[in-house]
Amino acid sequence: MAKNTEKNKDKHRAIPEGYMTVGEIAKRMGITVRTMHHYDKAGLLSPSGESESGYRLYTDKDLVKLNQILSMKHLGFSLDEIKNRLMPLDTPDEVAKLLAEHAAAIRNKLETLAVSLNAVEALRAEVVQMQKVDFKKYAYIIANLQMNNENYWLIKHMDNDTLDYLGSRFTGKKDKAAAKIKEMNRLNKEGARLQAEGVAPDSERGQAFAKEYWNMVLELTGGDTSIIAKLVESADSIERENIGNMRDFAHEALDVYFTNLGYDPYKGANND
C-alpha cells in the first residue's frame, strides 16, 4: 500500500503546474481515456505536453477545446466535420466567435428537433385516427412529413394502389417531390386566401386559380384518369367525414372549371 502511495506522489510531482493528465481531463468531462486517445489519433485534440514519466498532459485551454468537440458531437456532427470547424482559441474574439457559432448550431438543432417532434406527434395522431396498423401508410406519412407536406393527413384516405402509383412517380426524385409538395402547399394557401377574401369561385381570379390547381394535379398524377378519379373519391370521403371545410374554394372553383370545359374528372373524357 505504501509503495502505491509513493508511486502516486511521484506521478503528481512529475506533472507541471497548470497541466492535468489524460485521466484527469477525461474524468472532468465525463468521458473515457480511450475516447481521448481516439480524438488524439483523429487529429482533433492532441496533448499540450508530456511529463518526464511519459504521461499525456493537457491544459485548461485543451479542456475548453474538448468541450467544443463534445458539444458539436452531441449536435450530430461527424468527427471530420468537427475537425474542419475547430478554430484557434488564442484571443477573446476567437472564443466569442466560437461561442456564437456554437449558439447558432444549437438553434439549428432545436429547430430540427422541433420539426421532428411535430412530425412524431402528427404521426401519432394519424395512427390513433386510423385505428389500425398500416405500415405502408405510416411510411408514406413519415416521408411526406419529412418534406413538410402540410396535407400529409390526406394519405390515410387514399388506397394503397394510389399511394404506390404516386410514390413511383417520384422514386429517386426527392428534389422534384419536394418542389411539387411546396407548390401544392402554396396553392392550398392561395385557395384559402381567396376564399377568405370572398372571391367568387366562378370569377376570373377563381378560374385562373382553378386552372393552375388542375395543372398541378395533372403533373402530380401524370394525367392518369383512374388515379385522378381515386383522388376525387378520396376528397369526397374527406367531405363526408366533415374534415375541414365541407366544400373548400379549390373544389368549388374546379367544379366550375370542369363544367366550362365539359370535362368529367371521374372519367377523364370530354363530354362535348
Helices and strands as residue ranges (DSSP letters): H 2-13, E 20-21, H 22-29, H 33-41, E 49-50, E 56-58, H 60-74, H 79-85, H 92-130, H 135-146, G 152-157, H 160-169, H 174-196, H 204-221, H 225-240, H 249-261, E 263-264, E 269-270
